[in-house]
Amino acid sequence: MKVKKFITKLLIIVSLLTLVLYVAAHIFVPGIIDKKYNRVFSNPPYNVASLEATKLHEELLIADLHSDALIWGRDLLENNDRGHVDIPRLSEGNIALQVFSVPTKVPKKISQWGTDPDQLNLITLSAITMAWPISSWFNLSSRVTHLGNYLNEVAEESGGRFRVIKTSSELNELFKVRERKKELTGGILAIEGLHALDGEIENLDQFYVTGYRIMGLVHHFDNMIGGSSYGLKKGGLTKFGRRVIEKMDELGIIIDLAHASEQLIEDVLEVTSRPVVVSHTGVKGTCKRTRNLGDDQVRAIAEKGGLIAIGFWRGAVCGTQPTDIARAIRYTVELVGIEHVALGSDFDGDAMPFDATGMVQITEALLNEGFSETEIKKIMGENLIGFLLENLPEN
């Protein structure tokens, strides 16, 4: 009996310790990781020397094609002291429209020479420590639904400060209201890698119902759709991937070719009937990195009416200053024309020159690069907004 009582007490103690450790992890770990990976190279407030840049920035409609803010467990309705994006900081930075992307699988060790997908998935650790629904702990499609539902809840609880945009009609309405209520911000849901389908094409319908309108085919590794620029094989579009593309076209979902291998880009452009985006990238012409786009890829995407969204992180532009971002934009504009270039920061996906409140630094850098005010308006948002108005479902 004494042994039995001892074991019972021991199990209770172990259970309590486990619970305490889990609660501590839930409270502290997300913030620690967030601050480590999503740091900024200069802290706010972000002021610029040019009065011209400040005045122009206030007149812009700014749109950004990529942020990973949803996975970090922040209250997006509050002004946070970590990471890059929340609704107050988007408003302060005069960002009218932010695409919120959901990565569901990030292997512990990522390599440009080939990333093995069968490693510890860091998003699984996030799901557990941040107490996402248990159904999402080991199911990728459930993670997509959970985080999509979260952004919809943010909109409902925002008091009219934030809207999730699903149609071109809603996007038009956003800008009409914004004329008298400039603090209003819109968000669009996106997925980073369709391994999130869990091999079931029917999940596309569920993702669409949740509100997702932009979907990246791959992330850091090859999947059932096709090859990644960091994949082991870096192949092209699979048979299953072709079916997915056809279904996406049918639903009116915008295809994102960020992270795609060269062969996958070529294959998708042959199959799809719609223009595509590359939501966050650099170009090899200014930064010769494996996942950045070569000239031929940039031209092929532009010829199909697509958008190239230049990222802000070091790996995209080979630098940590706004001038490095402006230089990559200049190169891309000269290659394919102003109409095909947009912003794709990758906020909350890497270290950044600034957070969302510092977008005026891009405006100033583009002025210093010699762009006209009309050209800057297109780069900073008008190109992306026009693309979405044409390619989102109407209603």
Secondary structure, DSSP 8 states (H G I E B T S, - for coil): -HHHHHHHHHHHHHHHHHHHHHHHHHHHHHHHHHHHHS-BSS-S----S-HHHHHHHHH--EEEEEE-GGGG---TTS--SSSS--HHHHHHTTEEEEEEEEE---BSS--TT---SSS-BHHHHHHHHTT--GGGTS-HHHHHHHHHHHHHHHHHHTTTSEEE--SHHHHHHHHHHHTT-TT-EEEEEEEE-GGGGTT-TTHHHHHHHHTEEEEES-SSS--SS--BTTSSS-----HHHHHHHHHHHHHT-EEE-TTB-HHHHHHHHHH-SS--EEEEE-BTTT---TTSB-HHHHHHHHHTT-EEEE--SHHHHSSSSHHHHHHHHHHHHHHH-GGGEEE---BTSS-BSS-GGGTHHHHHHHHHTT--HHHHHIIIIIHHHHHHHHHS---
